Amino acid sequence: MGGIRMLDKKVRFFLKVADTGSFSAAARALYITQPTLSKQMTRLEEEIGVRLFDRSGYRAELTEEGKIFYQECVKLERKCQSVIRQLHERAGSTIRVGFTGSFENREILTLLNHFKQKEQVSVTFVKNSFEECLTDLLEDRVDVSFGIESTYKFSSEIEYEFLHSYEMCVITSFDHPLAKRKEIDVKEIRNENLICLSRKFGKGFYRDFMESFERDRISPNVRKEVDTLDELIFNVSVGEGIAIVSKNVVREEEVRILDLKNSHHSSNYVIAYKKELKNLEIQKLIQETLSYFHSIT
């Protein structure tokens, strides 16, 4: 739980608008709609009884009262974070690691066990969806997060290090007309019914997925969006459509797997962390992770 998390959500949104100077830019950074953000700011102004923004111009300018409120909120945020750091140091060194699933967990288990013994630190794990992994990192509920690059790449507050790439593939049911193929060019699937993961699975993941089709110069024929990987594989297996996924998340006994050719779709595995990272133990873990993955690739 980070300092900014201890403040009201509306205050967190207020700080983002003030920092960006724009409701639209703040909404994009927060992964919410601009009308939702505007309503939250109106409610905040009503609750504290003063106008925080001058909305008459093009940019979201702070009023004099807004500037005072901003300065005090920033001070409070920093104070909260300082207290939490002191409490963590007093309680002993524990690193909180976020991850998205068992496949990734298997890859990092050896690394983390070695690191725990070497550095004499405790490691706790938090398993979540792509979107929740990003939120946990932004709101300081985890210190580092292992996952797919697209989960983190659109956040201005996050940095990440590349670890390795997964091969991409097309999956079909066993009785699909394409099932006899071993590989397929991305342009051959433009008219196929496509099953894909929804924004709920991960906003960054969804955005990157659709932008990859744009770079491939394809308008996908999306038949259904689903919220989980299990739903996606099930829908493909019963013939509802085909899907594009990374090979590491599917098994040959569930669906037919075809190599995907000439596509911008990609899946890069990364370790992500907040930009203002100062904890030496976490910095050591990141370096240890990079060394480990470089040694096995």
Number of C-alpha atoms within 10 A of each C-alpha: 15 21 19 21 17 15 14 11 12 17 19 17 21 25 18 18 26 19 13 15 16 16 22 19 15 22 20 13 17 19 14 12 13 17 12 10 21 17 12 17 21 14 13 20 17 12 9 10 9 13 17 25 21 14 12 8 7 9 15 19 18 19 15 13 12 19 15 12 18 19 11 12 18 15 10 16 17 15 13 19 18 14 13 15 15 11 11 13 11 9 9 10 15 17 20 18 22 28 25 19 16 11 11 16 17 10 11 16 11 11 16 18 12 12 18 15 10 9 12 11 13 15 14 10 13 16 16 15 19 24 18 19 26 27 16 20 24 22 16 19 17 24 20 26 25 25 26 26 23 22 25 29 16 17 17 11 14 17 16 20 17 14 20 15 15 15 14 21 24 25 28 28 22 18 13 17 9 19 17 13 11 12 15 16 14 21 16 10 19 16 12 14 18 20 23 27 22 18 15 16 19 22 20 21 24 18 15 21 20 16 15 16 18 13 11 15 14 17 13 17 14 16 13 15 16 17 15 15 16 11 15 23 25 14 20 24 20 14 15 18 23 27 22 24 25 19 18 13 14 17 11 9 8 15 22 24 27 21 18 21 16 10 15 18 22 19 22 16 18 23 23 26 25 20 11 9 13 9 11 9 14 19 14 13 19 18 12 16 20 17 13 15 15 11 8 7 8
